[in-house]
Amino acid sequence: MLTVVTETPSPPAPMEPRRKKWTRTECAALDVLLKPSQEYRKGNPQPADIRLLVEISDSSLAFDLKVRARLYARAGIVEYWVFDVPARRLVVHRNPLNGSY
């Protein structure tokens, strides 16, 4: 059984100015990213390319829920999910506002 934890959906918030490029380290930290493969030829995915970002968390749960959530919210990632493996739950973050979900 999987428990889904979600915040109350809110209307889309105006996005903060987005950085033009993410660093190679930030891109490498992504666990799941769905994007047409032909677009990878142009370079690493950027925040504007990402509609849903998913982290699979086992030992990194606190970091994913705090540090990465702030990073992704500031970047304007509209939806960010954290799958908490030990607890078998999904934490859903949506519509960042002022750099946080």
C-alpha positions in Angstrom: 0.0 0.0 0.0 1.2 3.5 -0.9 0.2 6.6 1.1 0.0 9.8 -0.9 0.7 13.0 1.1 -0.2 16.2 -0.7 -0.6 19.8 0.1 -3.9 21.5 -0.6 -3.7 22.5 -4.3 -3.4 26.2 -4.7 -3.8 28.4 -7.8 -0.7 28.7 -9.9 1.7 31.3 -8.5 3.7 33.7 -10.5 7.1 32.2 -11.0 10.3 33.8 -9.8 12.9 34.7 -12.5 14.4 31.4 -13.6 18.1 30.8 -13.9 19.2 30.2 -17.5 21.3 27.1 -16.8 21.5 24.4 -14.1 24.9 23.1 -13.1 26.0 19.6 -14.1 25.8 18.6 -10.4 22.2 19.8 -10.1 21.2 17.9 -13.3 22.9 14.7 -12.1 20.9 14.8 -8.8 17.6 14.1 -10.6 16.2 10.6 -10.1 13.5 10.6 -12.8 13.0 13.0 -15.7 10.7 12.4 -18.7 11.7 14.3 -21.8 11.8 13.5 -25.5 15.2 11.9 -26.1 15.9 14.1 -29.2 15.9 17.2 -26.9 19.0 15.9 -25.0 21.1 16.6 -28.0 20.7 20.3 -27.3 22.1 20.1 -23.8 21.1 19.3 -20.2 17.4 19.8 -19.2 16.7 23.2 -17.7 14.0 24.2 -15.1 11.7 25.4 -17.8 11.8 22.0 -19.4 10.6 20.2 -16.3 6.9 19.8 -15.5 7.3 17.0 -12.9 10.4 16.1 -11.0 10.5 12.9 -8.8 13.1 12.0 -6.2 13.3 8.4 -5.0 14.3 8.7 -1.3 15.7 6.0 0.9 18.6 7.5 2.9 18.3 11.1 1.5 14.7 11.9 2.6 15.5 14.9 4.9 17.7 16.4 2.3 15.1 15.8 -0.5 12.3 17.4 1.5 14.3 20.4 2.7 17.3 21.3 0.6 16.1 20.0 -2.8 12.6 21.2 -2.3 13.9 24.8 -1.8 16.2 24.5 -4.8 13.4 23.2 -7.1 10.9 25.7 -5.8 13.3 28.6 -6.4 13.9 27.2 -9.9 10.2 27.2 -10.6 9.6 23.5 -10.9 5.8 23.3 -10.9 5.4 19.9 -9.4 7.9 18.0 -7.2 7.3 14.5 -5.8 9.4 12.7 -3.2 8.8 8.9 -2.9 9.7 8.0 0.7 10.7 4.3 0.2 10.9 3.2 3.9 7.5 4.7 4.7 6.0 3.7 1.3 4.5 7.2 0.9 4.5 9.9 -1.8 5.0 13.5 -0.7 3.7 15.9 -3.4 4.7 19.5 -3.7 2.9 21.8 -6.2 2.9 25.4 -7.4 5.9 27.1 -5.7 5.3 30.5 -4.2 8.2 32.9 -3.2 10.8 30.1 -3.5 9.0 27.4 -1.5 6.2 24.9 -1.9 
